[in-house]
């Protein structure tokens, strides 16, 4: 048994040495960008109003996505929405553009990842409470069904983001350039 354990330790020790500190954060950023960058940007675009300053005049869709119960209670009248609700829609829209971009660039990555975790938490809460997500959409952990849109998928999102919080952006990032470090 000892030779097998030694072979195992040698092989995976080599893998760990080759991967160093660069592989995990680089893969986490790649996975986030490959899977979620366009998801968040497309979502943000649906919240933009008309014109060059469309972010400051959110669309009807922006309010219905972020404040579904409030817009319904207001009779779907945008003028009845408060300045606070406007501010949340504008901030949420900006966050959907800016935070994924920061992760893509590897700039302030840890801070952006923490903010994205908060964003995903609020998004999930809005889906469950505001949009009345059903049990199938919410899903459950430790069941045999692996594809619920909230608990299952977003656990993977959060895991990637926590990896970035802990490990940082990796060597191929503006964080690394700004830190002045040249080695991994």
LOKE-898939 format. One record per residue (C-alpha): x negated, y, z negated. Coordinates in pm, 1 decimal. Layout:
[rec [X, Y, Z]] ...
This chain:
[rec [0.0, 0.0, 0.0]] [rec [-288.1, 238.6, -77.6]] [rec [-421.2, 236.3, 282.9]] [rec [-73.1, 325.5, 411.0]] [rec [-43.4, 611.8, 161.8]] [rec [-391.9, 731.7, 254.4]] [rec [-304.9, 721.8, 626.4]] [rec [13.6, 916.0, 556.2]] [rec [-168.8, 1177.5, 347.4]] [rec [-448.0, 1214.3, 604.4]] [rec [-213.0, 1252.3, 901.1]] [rec [19.2, 1501.5, 737.2]] [rec [-268.8, 1681.9, 569.3]] [rec [-405.0, 1744.6, 919.9]] [rec [-62.4, 1863.2, 1039.4]] [rec [-39.9, 2100.5, 744.1]] [rec [-392.1, 2231.8, 807.5]] [rec [-322.9, 2290.9, 1178.7]] [rec [8.7, 2463.1, 1108.4]] [rec [-150.8, 2689.0, 849.6]] [rec [53.1, 2992.5, 750.9]] [rec [155.0, 3086.1, 1104.2]] [rec [385.5, 2807.3, 1222.7]] [rec [681.8, 2826.2, 982.0]] [rec [743.0, 3204.0, 996.9]] [rec [687.3, 3207.1, 1372.5]] [rec [939.5, 2925.3, 1423.6]] [rec [1188.4, 3093.2, 1187.8]] [rec [1172.0, 3419.8, 1384.5]] [rec [1194.6, 3231.6, 1713.8]] [rec [1500.0, 3035.9, 1594.1]] [rec [1672.3, 3353.2, 1471.7]] [rec [1605.6, 3539.0, 1797.1]] [rec [1691.6, 3242.9, 2022.6]] [rec [2019.8, 3164.6, 1847.0]] [rec [2145.8, 3478.3, 1672.6]] [rec [2001.8, 3794.4, 1831.5]] [rec [2253.5, 3809.2, 2117.7]] [rec [2533.6, 3686.3, 1890.6]] [rec [2493.4, 3990.7, 1666.2]] [rec [2426.8, 4236.0, 1949.7]] [rec [2733.2, 4119.0, 2143.7]] [rec [2940.0, 4151.2, 1827.0]] [rec [2810.1, 4505.8, 1775.7]] [rec [2895.3, 4604.3, 2133.6]] [rec [3261.3, 4513.9, 2072.9]] [rec [3270.8, 4771.7, 1793.7]] [rec [3137.6, 5063.9, 2000.0]] [rec [3368.9, 5342.3, 2107.7]] [rec [3344.4, 5528.4, 2436.6]] [rec [3055.3, 5748.3, 2544.3]] [rec [2697.5, 5795.7, 2442.8]] [rec [2792.7, 5845.4, 2077.7]] [rec [3027.1, 5547.2, 2077.0]] [rec [2876.4, 5418.7, 1755.6]] [rec [3019.4, 5724.5, 1576.5]] [rec [3369.1, 5662.5, 1710.2]] [rec [3418.8, 5289.9, 1654.8]] [rec [3656.8, 5098.8, 1874.9]] [rec [3984.7, 4951.7, 1763.7]] [rec [3807.4, 4616.0, 1767.5]] [rec [3553.4, 4742.4, 1515.5]] [rec [3824.6, 4815.5, 1263.1]] [rec [4015.0, 4493.9, 1330.0]] [rec [3697.9, 4287.9, 1284.9]] [rec [3575.2, 4456.0, 966.8]] [rec [3900.4, 4578.5, 805.5]] [rec [4167.7, 4336.5, 935.2]] [rec [4408.4, 4375.4, 642.5]] [rec [4363.3, 4752.9, 614.1]] [rec [4425.7, 4818.1, 983.4]] [rec [4732.8, 4595.7, 970.2]] [rec [4862.2, 4782.2, 663.0]] [rec [4804.0, 5110.9, 849.3]] [rec [5027.4, 4993.1, 1133.4]] [rec [4720.5, 4959.2, 1358.5]] [rec [4680.1, 5337.6, 1352.9]] [rec [4310.4, 5430.1, 1359.4]] [rec [4389.5, 5779.4, 1234.4]] [rec [4518.4, 5628.9, 911.0]] [rec [4181.2, 5471.3, 830.3]] [rec [3971.8, 5645.1, 563.1]] [rec [3629.2, 5803.7, 600.5]] [rec [3489.2, 5518.5, 386.8]] [rec [3631.9, 5256.9, 624.2]] [rec [3486.2, 5452.4, 916.1]] [rec [3147.1, 5460.8, 741.4]] [rec [3151.1, 5084.9, 679.0]] [rec [3234.7, 5013.4, 1045.8]] [rec [2959.5, 5247.9, 1168.0]] [rec [2705.4, 5105.2, 921.8]] [rec [2804.2, 4746.7, 1005.2]] [rec [2774.6, 4813.8, 1377.1]] [rec [2435.0, 4978.9, 1335.3]] [rec [2318.9, 4689.3, 1116.5]] [rec [2414.7, 4438.7, 1386.1]] [rec [2187.4, 4620.5, 1629.6]] [rec [1899.6, 4725.6, 1403.8]] [rec [1842.7, 4429.9, 1169.6]] [rec [1809.2, 4163.6, 1444.7]] [rec [1581.7, 4402.2, 1637.7]] [rec [1355.3, 4438.8, 1333.5]] [rec [1334.2, 4060.5, 1303.0]] [rec [1260.2, 4028.3, 1675.8]] [rec [976.1, 4279.8, 1645.6]] [rec [857.8, 4142.2, 1313.4]] [rec [886.3, 4488.7, 1158.6]] [rec [989.3, 4516.5, 793.2]] [rec [1086.7, 4154.1, 839.6]] [rec [1136.7, 4061.3, 476.4]] [rec [1360.5, 4361.6, 412.5]] [rec [1554.2, 4300.9, 735.2]] [rec [1602.7, 3934.1, 644.2]] [rec [1734.1, 4023.5, 296.5]] [rec [1974.7, 4272.8, 455.6]] [rec [2084.7, 4011.0, 710.2]] [rec [2158.6, 3767.5, 426.7]] [rec [2383.8, 4031.4, 272.3]] [rec [2541.4, 4096.4, 611.3]] [rec [2613.9, 3726.6, 669.2]] [rec [2761.6, 3698.9, 319.6]] [rec [2995.1, 3994.9, 383.8]] [rec [3079.3, 3861.9, 731.8]] [rec [3174.8, 3526.9, 580.6]] [rec [3381.3, 3691.1, 307.3]] [rec [3563.8, 3900.4, 567.8]] [rec [3631.4, 3590.7, 777.6]] [rec [3769.3, 3398.9, 479.1]] [rec [3966.2, 3673.0, 301.7]] [rec [4037.7, 3925.5, 575.6]] [rec [4097.2, 3695.8, 870.2]] [rec [4242.6, 3407.4, 665.6]] [rec [4001.6, 3145.7, 801.9]] [rec [4151.7, 2799.7, 771.7]] [rec [3991.0, 2508.8, 588.0]] [rec [3850.0, 2361.9, 909.8]] [rec [3678.2, 2688.9, 1000.2]] [rec [3543.4, 2732.4, 646.4]] [rec [3437.1, 2369.2, 625.3]] [rec [3271.8, 2199.7, 334.3]] [rec [2928.6, 2083.5, 241.5]] [rec [2851.4, 1718.9, 176.2]] [rec [3129.6, 1601.2, 402.7]] [rec [3090.4, 1403.2, 721.2]] [rec [3192.3, 1696.2, 942.4]] [rec [2888.0, 1900.8, 1038.1]] [rec [3015.9, 2185.5, 1251.1]] [rec [3225.8, 2425.4, 1047.8]] [rec [3174.4, 2784.3, 1155.1]] [rec [3127.6, 2928.1, 809.4]] [rec [2971.6, 2700.2, 547.5]] [rec [2774.5, 2470.6, 779.2]] [rec [2652.3, 2712.5, 1047.2]] [rec [2582.8, 3000.6, 813.9]] [rec [2385.6, 2780.8, 576.1]] [rec [2139.6, 2728.8, 861.7]] [rec [2135.4, 3103.2, 932.0]] [rec [2064.6, 3182.5, 567.8]] [rec [1794.5, 2913.2, 550.3]] [rec [1611.1, 3072.8, 842.5]] [rec [1646.4, 3416.6, 683.8]] [rec [1525.5, 3295.3, 342.3]] [rec [1222.2, 3147.4, 516.3]] [rec [1145.1, 3493.3, 655.9]] [rec [1193.7, 3653.8, 315.0]] [rec [947.3, 3409.6, 157.6]] [rec [693.7, 3367.2, 439.0]] [rec [717.4, 3701.2, 616.9]] [rec [704.3, 3751.6, 991.6]] [rec [388.5, 3559.4, 1071.5]] [rec [89.3, 3662.0, 1278.9]] [rec [273.0, 3765.9, 1595.4]] [rec [448.7, 4064.4, 1442.8]] [rec [430.7, 4435.8, 1390.6]] [rec [417.4, 4368.5, 1017.2]] [rec [81.4, 4197.0, 1074.1]] [rec [-43.3, 4478.7, 1297.1]] [rec [59.2, 4743.9, 1044.8]] [rec [-99.6, 4549.8, 757.2]] [rec [-436.6, 4556.7, 933.2]] [rec [-484.9, 4179.8, 889.3]] [rec [-646.1, 4002.1, 1179.1]] [rec [-644.6, 3642.3, 1059.0]] [rec [-357.5, 3412.6, 960.3]] 
